[in-house]
Amino acid sequence: MEFIHSREYLNQGDVVEVSSDTPCNFMLTDETNFSSFKRGESFRYYGGFFKNFPARINVPHSGQWNITIDLGAGSGHIRYGLRLIKAQSV
């Protein structure tokens, strides 16, 4: 299993944006679900399989999040960009 991973503290309303030169699974998970993903077990996530970029995921609640670009059985060669768009304070 090949994947790219980043762990960030994100606030509700923030947006995680990824650009990629190849289709991929782009996911946002909590720690428990990321551990299940790494073990190959069922897990819950926000996001999905994207072919068109940029792809965006809205952060559902504040906390520590795992941002994962999963290449599946594909090659580990990918050009990507990751951007965190912070929610504006009122």
C-alpha positions as CSV (number, residue, x, y, z in Angstrom):
1,M,0.0,0.0,0.0
2,E,1.5,3.3,-1.1
3,F,0.2,6.6,0.4
4,I,1.2,10.1,1.2
5,H,0.3,11.2,4.7
6,S,0.2,14.4,6.8
7,R,-1.2,15.0,10.3
8,E,-2.6,18.5,11.1
9,Y,-4.8,20.2,13.7
10,L,-7.7,21.6,11.7
11,N,-10.7,23.7,12.8
12,Q,-14.3,23.1,11.8
13,G,-14.9,25.0,8.5
14,D,-11.3,24.7,7.3
15,V,-10.9,23.2,3.8
16,V,-8.2,20.8,2.7
17,E,-7.4,21.0,-1.0
18,V,-5.3,18.7,-3.1
19,S,-4.1,18.9,-6.7
20,S,-2.6,15.9,-8.4
21,D,-1.4,14.8,-11.8
22,T,-3.1,11.4,-11.4
23,P,-6.4,10.1,-10.0
24,C,-6.2,9.1,-6.4
25,N,-8.1,8.6,-3.2
26,F,-8.0,11.7,-1.1
27,M,-9.1,11.2,2.5
28,L,-9.5,12.9,5.9
29,T,-9.6,10.5,8.9
30,D,-9.3,10.7,12.7
31,E,-6.5,8.7,14.4
32,T,-8.6,5.5,15.0
33,N,-9.7,5.3,11.4
34,F,-6.2,6.1,10.0
35,S,-4.9,3.2,12.1
36,S,-7.6,0.9,10.6
37,F,-6.7,2.1,7.1
38,K,-3.0,1.2,7.7
39,R,-3.9,-2.3,8.9
40,G,-6.1,-2.8,5.8
41,E,-9.3,-3.0,7.9
42,S,-12.6,-1.1,7.2
43,F,-12.5,2.5,8.2
44,R,-14.6,5.7,7.9
45,Y,-13.3,8.8,6.1
46,Y,-14.3,12.1,4.5
47,G,-13.4,12.5,0.8
48,G,-13.1,9.8,-1.9
49,F,-11.7,8.9,-5.3
50,F,-11.0,12.0,-7.4
51,K,-10.1,12.4,-11.1
52,N,-10.6,16.2,-11.3
53,F,-8.5,18.6,-9.4
54,P,-8.3,20.6,-7.3
55,A,-10.3,18.4,-4.9
56,R,-11.6,19.8,-1.6
57,I,-12.7,18.4,1.7
58,N,-14.5,20.5,4.3
59,V,-13.3,19.7,7.9
60,P,-16.4,18.6,9.8
61,H,-15.2,19.4,13.3
62,S,-12.0,20.7,15.0
63,G,-9.3,18.3,16.0
64,Q,-6.3,16.3,14.9
65,W,-6.8,15.0,11.3
66,N,-4.9,12.7,9.0
67,I,-4.7,13.8,5.4
68,T,-4.0,10.9,3.1
69,I,-3.5,10.6,-0.6
70,D,-3.9,6.9,-1.3
71,L,-2.4,5.6,-4.5
72,G,-3.9,2.1,-4.1
73,A,-2.1,-0.4,-6.2
74,G,-0.8,2.4,-8.4
75,S,2.7,3.8,-8.8
76,G,4.3,5.8,-6.1
77,H,5.2,8.5,-8.6
78,I,2.8,11.4,-8.2
79,R,3.1,15.2,-8.4
80,Y,0.7,16.8,-5.9
81,G,0.0,20.0,-4.0
82,L,-1.7,20.2,-0.7
83,R,-3.2,23.4,0.7
84,L,-5.0,24.2,3.9
85,I,-7.6,26.9,3.7
86,K,-8.4,28.3,7.1
87,A,-12.0,29.3,7.9
88,Q,-12.4,33.0,8.4
89,S,-13.2,34.1,11.9
90,V,-16.3,36.3,12.4
